[in-house]
């Protein structure tokens, strides 16, 4: 009995060690992963952050760092002849489900090259999946309902956060490496800084972004 108990304890330790090793390889362990947080403010007095929302901070790997584990699918719904949410951030190659929750047909499409697509007509209760393979802005429409529109921001990697109304953001679980940190808005020029994140590091970048009215890039 004692020998059997020892073998069981050894096996449990081996399984735990294997799980920790896999998490570390994905950059998910507390000791291995890094974090970037901070704030975003408008550099023009009297202009609220809401005037240029949504704002997104994302990380672009500069040294080939990429996640090992698959990214869970994102979902954009069609509900009451509207896209929900009307703005969505996905990573390059992340599965995206376009779900029809209405009791009518929809035909979801985009002309935004090179991520253009046409999902065709599909009825209530069905969903069509796609993967967007290039970073950039994708404008989404329905060929049946002209009032339907949405925006998808495709970012290079799954490390991103939409800036809160308070101006704060936090990107956790980042694999250590060199990155270009970018703050993006459709209403402003993008701002970027290079940063190196080390294992366990909790870095901070506070941004002051420019004048509304300029086209985002």
Phi and psi restraints in degrees (value plus and minus 20) as a CYANA .aco file:
   2 UNK   PHI     -84.7   -44.7
   2 UNK   PSI     -61.8   -21.8
   3 UNK   PHI     -83.5   -43.5
   3 UNK   PSI     -61.1   -21.1
   4 UNK   PHI     -83.0   -43.0
   4 UNK   PSI     -60.9   -20.9
   5 UNK   PHI     -84.3   -44.3
   5 UNK   PSI     -57.7   -17.7
   6 UNK   PHI     -85.6   -45.6
   6 UNK   PSI     -62.3   -22.3
   7 UNK   PHI     -84.0   -44.0
   7 UNK   PSI     -59.3   -19.3
   8 UNK   PHI     -84.4   -44.4
   8 UNK   PSI     -61.2   -21.2
   9 UNK   PHI     -85.3   -45.3
   9 UNK   PSI     -60.9   -20.9
  10 UNK   PHI     -83.3   -43.3
  10 UNK   PSI     -62.1   -22.1
  11 UNK   PHI     -83.4   -43.4
  11 UNK   PSI     -61.4   -21.4
  12 UNK   PHI     -82.3   -42.3
  12 UNK   PSI     -61.1   -21.1
  13 UNK   PHI     -85.2   -45.2
  13 UNK   PSI     -60.0   -20.0
  14 UNK   PHI     -84.3   -44.3
  14 UNK   PSI     -62.5   -22.5
  15 UNK   PHI     -84.0   -44.0
  15 UNK   PSI     -63.5   -23.5
  16 UNK   PHI     -82.2   -42.2
  16 UNK   PSI     -62.6   -22.6
  17 UNK   PHI     -84.0   -44.0
  17 UNK   PSI     -59.8   -19.8
  18 UNK   PHI     -83.6   -43.6
  18 UNK   PSI     -62.1   -22.1
  19 UNK   PHI     -84.5   -44.5
  19 UNK   PSI     -60.8   -20.8
  20 UNK   PHI     -85.4   -45.4
  20 UNK   PSI     -59.0   -19.0
  21 UNK   PHI     -83.8   -43.8
  21 UNK   PSI     -60.6   -20.6
  22 UNK   PHI     -85.8   -45.8
  22 UNK   PSI     -61.2   -21.2
  23 UNK   PHI     -83.7   -43.7
  23 UNK   PSI     -59.7   -19.7
  24 UNK   PHI     -84.5   -44.5
  24 UNK   PSI     -58.9   -18.9
  25 UNK   PHI     -83.4   -43.4
  25 UNK   PSI     -52.1   -12.1
  26 UNK   PHI    -105.3   -65.3
  26 UNK   PSI     -25.8    14.2
  27 UNK   PHI      58.3    98.3
  27 UNK   PSI       4.1    44.1
  28 UNK   PHI    -119.1   -79.1
  28 UNK   PSI     -39.0     1.0
  29 UNK   PHI     -93.0   -53.0
  29 UNK   PSI     128.6   168.6
  30 UNK   PHI     -78.4   -38.4
  30 UNK   PSI     -58.7   -18.7
  31 UNK   PHI     -94.1   -54.1
  31 UNK   PSI     -47.9    -7.9
  32 UNK   PHI    -112.3   -72.3
  32 UNK   PSI     -55.3   -15.3
  33 UNK   PHI    -104.4   -64.4
  33 UNK   PSI     139.0   179.0
  34 UNK   PHI    -136.8   -96.8
  34 UNK   PSI     155.1   195.1
  35 UNK   PHI    -163.9  -123.9
  35 UNK   PSI     122.4   162.4
  36 UNK   PHI    -144.0  -104.0
  36 UNK   PSI     108.7   148.7
  37 UNK   PHI    -160.3  -120.3
  37 UNK   PSI     150.6   190.6
  38 UNK   PHI     143.8   183.8
  38 UNK   PSI    -173.3  -133.3
  39 UNK   PHI    -161.6  -121.6
  39 UNK   PSI     140.5   180.5
  40 UNK   PHI    -148.3  -108.3
  40 UNK   PSI     110.8   150.8
  41 UNK   PHI    -150.8  -110.8
  41 UNK   PSI     136.3   176.3
  42 UNK   PHI    -109.7   -69.7
  42 UNK   PSI     114.2   154.2
  43 UNK   PHI    -104.7   -64.7
  43 UNK   PSI      -7.2    32.8
  44 UNK   PHI    -139.1   -99.1
  44 UNK   PSI     102.6   142.6
  45 UNK   PHI     -81.7   -41.7
  45 UNK   PSI     114.6   154.6
  46 UNK   PHI      67.6   107.6
  46 UNK   PSI     -25.8    14.2
  47 UNK   PHI    -116.2   -76.2
  47 UNK   PSI      96.8   136.8
  48 UNK   PHI     -96.0   -56.0
  48 UNK   PSI     135.9   175.9
  49 UNK   PHI     -80.1   -40.1
  49 UNK   PSI     -53.4   -13.4
  50 UNK   PHI     -81.4   -41.4
  50 UNK   PSI     -42.8    -2.8
  51 UNK   PHI     -87.7   -47.7
  51 UNK   PSI     -41.7    -1.7
  52 UNK   PHI    -139.4   -99.4
  52 UNK   PSI      -8.9    31.1
  53 UNK   PHI     -92.0   -52.0
  53 UNK   PSI     134.0   174.0
  54 UNK   PHI     -99.2   -59.2
  54 UNK   PSI     128.2   168.2
  55 UNK   PHI    -132.7   -92.7
  55 UNK   PSI     123.6   163.6
  56 UNK   PHI    -151.9  -111.9
  56 UNK   PSI     116.1   156.1
  57 UNK   PHI    -128.7   -88.7
  57 UNK   PSI     107.6   147.6
  58 UNK   PHI    -158.0  -118.0
  58 UNK   PSI     142.8   182.8
  59 UNK   PHI    -133.0   -93.0
  59 UNK   PSI     111.9   151.9
  60 UNK   PHI    -130.5   -90.5
  60 UNK   PSI      96.1   136.1
  61 UNK   PHI     -82.1   -42.1
  61 UNK   PSI     117.2   157.2
  62 UNK   PHI    -128.8   -88.8
  62 UNK   PSI     -30.6     9.4
  63 UNK   PHI    -143.3  -103.3
  63 UNK   PSI       5.1    45.1
  64 UNK   PHI      62.7   102.7
  64 UNK   PSI     -18.0    22.0
  65 UNK   PHI     -84.0   -44.0
  65 UNK   PSI     109.5   149.5
  66 UNK   PHI    -167.5  -127.5
  66 UNK   PSI     131.2   171.2
  67 UNK   PHI     -87.4   -47.4
  67 UNK   PSI     124.8   164.8
  68 UNK   PHI    -109.2   -69.2
  68 UNK   PSI     -63.1   -23.1
  69 UNK   PHI     -96.0   -56.0
  69 UNK   PSI     127.4   167.4
  70 UNK   PHI     -87.1   -47.1
  70 UNK   PSI     129.5   169.5
  71 UNK   PHI    -107.2   -67.2
  71 UNK   PSI     111.4   151.4
  72 UNK   PHI     -80.2   -40.2
  72 UNK   PSI     130.4   170.4
  73 UNK   PHI     -83.0   -43.0
  73 UNK   PSI     125.4   165.4
  74 UNK   PHI    -115.9   -75.9
  74 UNK   PSI     140.0   180.0
  75 UNK   PHI    -153.5  -113.5
  75 UNK   PSI     112.1   152.1
  76 UNK   PHI    -139.3   -99.3
  76 UNK   PSI     102.3   142.3
  77 UNK   PHI    -113.0   -73.0
  77 UNK   PSI     133.9   173.9
  78 UNK   PHI    -130.5   -90.5
  78 UNK   PSI      90.7   130.7
  79 UNK   PHI    -160.8  -120.8
  79 UNK   PSI     108.4   148.4
  80 UNK   PHI      34.3    74.3
  80 UNK   PSI      20.5    60.5
  81 UNK   PHI      36.4    76.4
  81 UNK   PSI      17.3    57.3
  82 UNK   PHI    -159.4  -119.4
  82 UNK   PSI     134.2   174.2
  83 UNK   PHI    -105.9   -65.9
  83 UNK   PSI     115.9   155.9
  84 UNK   PHI    -157.5  -117.5
  84 UNK   PSI      98.5   138.5
  85 UNK   PHI     -95.2   -55.2
  85 UNK   PSI     138.4   178.4
  86 UNK   PHI     -94.7   -54.7
  86 UNK   PSI     -33.4     6.6
  87 UNK   PHI    -155.8  -115.8
  87 UNK   PSI     113.3   153.3
  88 UNK   PHI    -163.8  -123.8
  88 UNK   PSI     122.3   162.3
  89 UNK   PHI    -130.4   -90.4
  89 UNK   PSI     108.8   148.8
  90 UNK   PHI    -152.6  -112.6
  90 UNK   PSI     136.9   176.9
  91 UNK   PHI    -109.5   -69.5
  91 UNK   PSI     136.1   176.1
  92 UNK   PHI     -74.7   -34.7
  92 UNK   PSI     107.6   147.6
  93 UNK   PHI      61.1   101.1
  93 UNK   PSI     -23.3    16.7
  94 UNK   PHI     -92.0   -52.0
  94 UNK   PSI     111.3   151.3
  95 UNK   PHI     -80.2   -40.2
  95 UNK   PSI     116.8   156.8
  96 UNK   PHI    -148.4  -108.4
  96 UNK   PSI      98.5   138.5
  97 UNK   PHI    -117.1   -77.1
  97 UNK   PSI     105.1   145.1
  98 UNK   PHI    -122.7   -82.7
  98 UNK   PSI      79.2   119.2
  99 UNK   PHI    -116.8   -76.8
  99 UNK   PSI     108.9   148.9
 100 UNK   PHI    -113.0   -73.0
 100 UNK   PSI      83.1   123.1
 101 UNK   PHI    -114.3   -74.3
 101 UNK   PSI     -22.4    17.6
 102 UNK   PHI    -105.1   -65.1
 102 UNK   PSI     146.2   186.2
 103 UNK   PHI    -111.7   -71.7
 103 UNK   PSI       2.6    42.6
 104 UNK   PHI    -154.7  -114.7
 104 UNK   PSI     147.3   187.3
 105 UNK   PHI     -98.5   -58.5
 105 UNK   PSI     130.8   170.8
 106 UNK   PHI    -153.5  -113.5
 106 UNK   PSI     137.1   177.1
 107 UNK   PHI    -154.9  -114.9
 107 UNK   PSI      77.0   117.0
 108 UNK   PHI    -107.5   -67.5
 108 UNK   PSI     113.8   153.8
 109 UNK   PHI    -171.6  -131.6
 109 UNK   PSI     148.3   188.3
 110 UNK   PHI    -169.1  -129.1
 110 UNK   PSI     121.9   161.9
 111 UNK   PHI    -119.4   -79.4
 111 UNK   PSI     -13.8    26.2
 112 UNK   PHI     -97.2   -57.2
 112 UNK   PSI      75.6   115.6
 113 UNK   PHI     -96.1   -56.1
 113 UNK   PSI     126.4   166.4
 114 UNK   PHI    -109.5   -69.5
 114 UNK   PSI      -5.6    34.4
 115 UNK   PHI    -118.7   -78.7
 115 UNK   PSI       2.7    42.7
 116 UNK   PHI     -87.3   -47.3
 116 UNK   PSI     128.4   168.4
 117 UNK   PHI    -179.0  -139.0
 117 UNK   PSI     144.1   184.1
 118 UNK   PHI    -165.6  -125.6
 118 UNK   PSI      92.9   132.9
 119 UNK   PHI    -105.7   -65.7
 119 UNK   PSI     -26.4    13.6
 120 UNK   PHI      54.3    94.3
 120 UNK   PSI     154.5   194.5
 121 UNK   PHI     -91.6   -51.6
 121 UNK   PSI     114.3   154.3
 122 UNK   PHI    -168.7  -128.7
 122 UNK   PSI     126.2   166.2
 123 UNK   PHI    -107.2   -67.2
 123 UNK   PSI    -198.7  -158.7
 124 UNK   PHI     -76.5   -36.5
 124 UNK   PSI     121.2   161.2
 125 UNK   PHI      64.7   104.7
 125 UNK   PSI     -27.8    12.2
 126 UNK   PHI    -118.7   -78.7
 126 UNK   PSI     140.7   180.7
 127 UNK   PHI    -158.5  -118.5
 127 UNK   PSI     122.9   162.9
 128 UNK   PHI    -136.7   -96.7
 128 UNK   PSI     117.8   157.8
 129 UNK   PHI    -127.2   -87.2
 129 UNK   PSI     120.8   160.8
 130 UNK   PHI    -162.4  -122.4
 130 UNK   PSI     145.5   185.5
 131 UNK   PHI    -150.8  -110.8
 131 UNK   PSI     106.9   146.9
 132 UNK   PHI    -114.6   -74.6
 132 UNK   PSI     103.9   143.9
 133 UNK   PHI    -121.6   -81.6
 133 UNK   PSI     -20.9    19.1
 134 UNK   PHI    -152.8  -112.8
 134 UNK   PSI     120.5   160.5
 135 UNK   PHI     -88.5   -48.5
 135 UNK   PSI     125.8   165.8
 136 UNK   PHI     127.3   167.3
 136 UNK   PSI    -195.2  -155.2
 137 UNK   PHI    -115.8   -75.8
 137 UNK   PSI     112.2   152.2
 138 UNK   PHI    -140.8  -100.8
 138 UNK   PSI     100.5   140.5
 139 UNK   PHI    -112.8   -72.8
 139 UNK   PSI     108.6   148.6
 140 UNK   PHI    -135.7   -95.7
 140 UNK   PSI     119.4   159.4
 141 UNK   PHI    -159.9  -119.9
 141 UNK   PSI     152.3   192.3
 142 UNK   PHI    -140.5  -100.5
 142 UNK   PSI     108.0   148.0
 143 UNK   PHI     -91.1   -51.1
 143 UNK   PSI     -35.5     4.5
 144 UNK   PHI    -111.8   -71.8
 144 UNK   PSI     -54.6   -14.6
 145 UNK   PHI    -139.8   -99.8
 145 UNK   PSI      83.5   123.5
 146 UNK   PHI     -84.7   -44.7
 146 UNK   PSI     -43.6    -3.6
 147 UNK   PHI     -97.6   -57.6
 147 UNK   PSI     -31.5     8.5
 148 UNK   PHI    -104.3   -64.3
 148 UNK   PSI     106.4   146.4
 149 UNK   PHI    -173.8  -133.8
 149 UNK   PSI     133.0   173.0
 150 UNK   PHI    -173.5  -133.5
 150 UNK   PSI     144.9   184.9
 151 UNK   PHI    -144.9  -104.9
 151 UNK   PSI     112.5   152.5
 152 UNK   PHI    -137.6   -97.6
 152 UNK   PSI     106.7   146.7
 153 UNK   PHI    -119.5   -79.5
 153 UNK   PSI      97.3   137.3
 154 UNK   PHI    -116.9   -76.9
 154 UNK   PSI      98.1   138.1
 155 UNK   PHI    -127.9   -87.9
 155 UNK   PSI     140.1   180.1
 156 UNK   PHI     -86.8   -46.8
 156 UNK   PSI     -45.9    -5.9
 157 UNK   PHI    -168.9  -128.9
 157 UNK   PSI     145.7   185.7
 158 UNK   PHI     -98.6   -58.6
 158 UNK   PSI      -8.3    31.7
 159 UNK   PHI    -119.2   -79.2
 159 UNK   PSI      80.2   120.2
 160 UNK   PHI    -179.3  -139.3
 160 UNK   PSI     143.7   183.7
 161 UNK   PHI    -173.8  -133.8
 161 UNK   PSI     121.2   161.2
 162 UNK   PHI    -104.0   -64.0
 162 UNK   PSI     109.0   149.0
 163 UNK   PHI     -85.3   -45.3
 163 UNK   PSI     111.7   151.7
 164 UNK   PHI     -92.4   -52.4
 164 UNK   PSI     141.4   181.4
 165 UNK   PHI     -75.1   -35.1
 165 UNK   PSI     -46.8    -6.8
 166 UNK   PHI     -94.1   -54.1
 166 UNK   PSI     -32.2     7.8
 167 UNK   PHI      75.2   115.2
 167 UNK   PSI     -22.6    17.4
 168 UNK   PHI    -109.5   -69.5
 168 UNK   PSI     133.5   173.5
 169 UNK   PHI    -167.3  -127.3
 169 UNK   PSI     139.8   179.8
 170 UNK   PHI    -173.4  -133.4
 170 UNK   PSI     109.3   149.3
 171 UNK   PHI    -140.0  -100.0
 171 UNK   PSI      88.1   128.1
 172 UNK   PHI    -125.6   -85.6
 172 UNK   PSI     148.4   188.4
 173 UNK   PHI      47.2    87.2
 173 UNK   PSI      11.1    51.1
 174 UNK   PHI    -104.1   -64.1
 174 UNK   PSI     114.6   154.6
 175 UNK   PHI     -90.2   -50.2
 175 UNK   PSI     112.0   152.0
 176 UNK   PHI     -77.0   -37.0
 176 UNK   PSI     124.4   164.4
 177 UNK   PHI     137.5   177.5
 177 UNK   PSI    -192.6  -152.6
 178 UNK   PHI    -116.1   -76.1
 178 UNK   PSI     116.3   156.3
 179 UNK   PHI    -159.2  -119.2
 179 UNK   PSI     137.8   177.8
 180 UNK   PHI    -122.8   -82.8
 180 UNK   PSI      94.4   134.4
 181 UNK   PHI    -106.8   -66.8
 181 UNK   PSI     111.7   151.7
 182 UNK   PHI    -149.0  -109.0
 182 UNK   PSI     115.8   155.8
 183 UNK   PHI    -128.6   -88.6
 183 UNK   PSI     109.6   149.6
 184 UNK   PHI    -145.7  -105.7
 184 UNK   PSI     121.7   161.7
 185 UNK   PHI    -169.2  -129.2
 185 UNK   PSI     125.0   165.0
 186 UNK   PHI     -85.3   -45.3
 186 UNK   PSI     -39.9     0.1
 187 UNK   PHI    -120.1   -80.1
 187 UNK   PSI     -21.5    18.5
 188 UNK   PHI    -158.1  -118.1
 188 UNK   PSI     135.8   175.8
 189 UNK   PHI     -83.7   -43.7
 189 UNK   PSI     122.8   162.8
 190 UNK   PHI     -88.8   -48.8
 190 UNK   PSI     129.7   169.7
 191 UNK   PHI    -137.3   -97.3
 191 UNK   PSI     122.5   162.5
 192 UNK   PHI    -160.5  -120.5
 192 UNK   PSI     127.4   167.4
 193 UNK   PHI    -162.5  -122.5
 193 UNK   PSI     124.5   164.5
 194 UNK   PHI    -107.9   -67.9
 194 UNK   PSI     123.2   163.2
 195 UNK   PHI    -168.7  -128.7
 195 UNK   PSI     124.7   164.7
 196 UNK   PHI    -131.1   -91.1
 196 UNK   PSI     105.0   145.0
 197 UNK   PHI    -127.2   -87.2
 197 UNK   PSI     103.7   143.7
 198 UNK   PHI    -117.4   -77.4
 198 UNK   PSI     141.3   181.3
 199 UNK   PHI     -74.3   -34.3
 199 UNK   PSI     109.0   149.0
 200 UNK   PHI      57.3    97.3
 200 UNK   PSI     -20.0    20.0
 201 UNK   PHI     -94.1   -54.1
 201 UNK   PSI     124.5   164.5
 202 UNK   PHI    -138.5   -98.5
 202 UNK   PSI      70.0   110.0
 203 UNK   PHI    -110.2   -70.2
 203 UNK   PSI     144.2   184.2
 204 UNK   PHI    -160.3  -120.3
 204 UNK   PSI     116.0   156.0
 205 UNK   PHI    -152.7  -112.7
 205 UNK   PSI     104.1   144.1
 206 UNK   PHI    -125.5   -85.5
 206 UNK   PSI     109.3   149.3
 207 UNK   PHI    -130.0   -90.0
 207 UNK   PSI     125.9   165.9
 208 UNK   PHI    -144.6  -104.6
 208 UNK   PSI      93.9   133.9
 209 UNK   PHI    -122.1   -82.1
 209 UNK   PSI     144.9   184.9
 210 UNK   PHI     -99.4   -59.4
 210 UNK   PSI    -169.7  -129.7
 211 UNK   PHI    -110.0   -70.0
 211 UNK   PSI     110.3   150.3
 212 UNK   PHI     -80.7   -40.7
 212 UNK   PSI     133.7   173.7
 213 UNK   PHI      89.6   129.6
 213 UNK   PSI     -46.4    -6.4
 214 UNK   PHI     -96.5   -56.5
 214 UNK   PSI     127.0   167.0
 215 UNK   PHI     -93.1   -53.1
 215 UNK   PSI     116.4   156.4
 216 UNK   PHI     -90.1   -50.1
 216 UNK   PSI     140.7   180.7
